[in-house]
Amino acid sequence: MAKTPSIRTRGIIEYDTIIRREGKGLLCGVDEAGRGPIAGPVVAAAVIFSDDVYIEGVYDSKKVTRKRREELYEEITSQALSWGVGIIDNRQIDELNILNATKEAMNLAISRLKELPGVIIADGNFYFNPVAEVRNVIKADEKSFSVAAASIIAKVTRDRIMCEYENRFPNYSFSHHKGYGTQDHIEEIIEFGYTEIHRRSFKLKAVQGELF
């Protein structure tokens, strides 16, 4: 017997269904993780589902537990019609600025799709891509099933990268703070200095007096 989606899951699926009914082609959701941290990459993901797919629990990645995100990642990537990931490292972020780096990560994610979308729903208010009609939606990861799924792929991918960085830089708790400017992270920078994965363009008043 098929399970019935929860009210929350049903709501974000219906959001995508309404757009699909317009008949403009495949619907793609795109989102990013890592705009705010002071270390590590920004990661974007793009996801396309067939019309009959639903996965219970998919929602804004920030509102899903780490364990459940990992489980959902496996379900999403196995059930998606197509999905792609784009990663822009800290050096490129410093060169491009974080907004342009985020756009480039989204472009890369979409370019790695095996199917060409007709409509792209992007979380935020700044994205454009000539391959399809783009709809920028604030908090789309709480409204669109496809964008919520993309947010989970992006978040899990980036978290895994930051955990790997902790093995390279054991003085830093990257598996815990994920590169965000927490007090613990700032104290690590003050004691040990910047690593090669820190974003130099992200200036922190708390450490400038110590390092410059």
N, C-alpha and C positions, 0 to 999 in steps of 0.2 A: 504493500500500500504506500503510495507516494506521500511524503511529508508535505504539510501545508506551510508555506513561508510565514515567518513572524510578521507582525504589523510593520516593523521597521524595514525588514528585508523586502516585503511586498511593496512598500512605498517607493524605495529606490529603484526597484525593478520596473514599476509602473512609469516612473520618470523617463527611463530609457525607452520603454515600449511606446510611449506617446511620440517620441522623436522618430522612432523607427517607422511609425505609421505614416510619416510624411513621405516616405518612399525615396529618400535621397541617397540611398546606398548604405553600406556597412557603417555602424556606429562605433567610434573609438573613444575610449576614455583615457585621459593622460593626466598625470600628476607627478609631483616631485617630492623628494625628501632631502633635507640638508642645506636649505638656504641660510639658516641662521647660525650654524656652528662656526667656530673659529679655526677648526682643523678638519681635514678630510675633504672628500669630494661632494658635489651635489649630484644626485641620482634621480633620473626620471624614468617612468615606466608608461607604456602604452598598451592597452588591452582591447581586444575585439572579441565579443561573444556571439554565438549564434542565438537566435531569438528564444530558444526553449531552455536556456541554461539559467539556473539560479543556484546560489550557494549560500546556505544559511550562515548568518554571522558577518558577512562582508559589510564593512562600514568604514568610516574615517579611521585610518590606521592608528591615529593618536588615541582613539577611544576603544581600542581592542588590546587585550593583554598580549605580552610578548609571546607566550606559549601559543595562544590562539592565532596570532599573526603567522607564526611558523606553520601551523596546521593549514590555515587558509591559503598561504602561499602555495603549498603543494596542490591543494584543490584547484586554485585559480589557474595555475600554469598547466595543469593536466586537462582542464576542461575548456580553456579558452580556445577560440578558433585561431587566434594569433596573438602573440604578445612580444614586446621588445623592451630593451633597457638601454638607456644612454647614461654614460658616466663622464663627468667633467672634473678633472682633478684640481687640487688647490692652486697649482701654478697657472693653469688656464683661467681659474676664477680671478686670480690677481691680475691677469692680463686683460680679461674681458670685462670685468666687474660681475657681481653676483647675478644681476638681472639678466644680462646677456648670456652668462654661463648657463643659467637655468633654461633659457630659451634654446640654447644649443643642445643641452641634454635632452630636452623634449623632442627637438628635431631628430636627434640620433635615435631615440626610442622609436619614433614613428617610422623612420627610414628602415628599421630592422623588422617591421611587420611583414609577414608573408602575404597579407591581403591589403589592398588599397582602400582606405576608409572614404566614405562619402561625407560624413559629418564627424567632427572632432569636438568633444566636450573637454574643455581645459579648466582645471581648478585655478581660479584667480581672475585677473582682469587685464592681462598683458600679452597673451599669446597670439601668434599668427602663423599660419602655414599655408602656402599656396596649393598644396596637394588636395585640400578639401575645405569645405565650409567649417569655420571654427566658431564655436560658441563659448565665450568666456563666462564662467559662472562662479560667483563667489560662494565658497563652501560647497563646491560641487561634490566633494568627497562625502558629504552628508546627504546629498540629494540624488546622485547618479550611481547606479550599481557598477557601471564600467569604470567610473573615476575612482570610486571607493576601492575597487579591486586593484587599480593601478597604484593607488596610494599604498596599499599593502605590499605589493611587489617592490616598489621603490624603497619603502621603509625597511623591509627585511633585507633587501640587497645591500643597502647602505650599512645597516647594523652589522651584517656579517663582515663587511669590509673593515669597519672600525674595530671589530673584535680581532681580526687578523693583524691590524696595526699594533694592537697591544702586545702581540708576540714579538714584534720588531722593536717596540719602544716600551719595555717593561716598566719604566718609571712613570708611565702615563696610564691612567685607568680608562682607556678608550672604550673598553667593553661596558663600562658603567655610564660615563657621561657622554659618550658618542661624539666627542669633540665640541660639545656646547660649552659656553663660557660660564660654567658653574664655579662656585668658590673653590672646590677641590681642584678643578682644572687650572684655574688661575694660580693657585698655590704651587701646582706642579711646574707651571711655566716659570714662575719666579725662582724656584729652586733649581730647575734643570735646563731652562732656556727653551727656545723654540726648536721643534723638530723639522724635518724636511716636509712634513705634511701640514704644517700650520699655514694659514692664510695670512700673509704679511700685510695685505691691504685691509684687514680687519683690525683696526687699532683699538687697544684696550687701555683706558686710562689707568686701570689698576696695576698694569705691568710696565707702562712706558717709563715711569720713573726708575724702575729697576733695571730695564734692559737697554735704554737709549740714553 
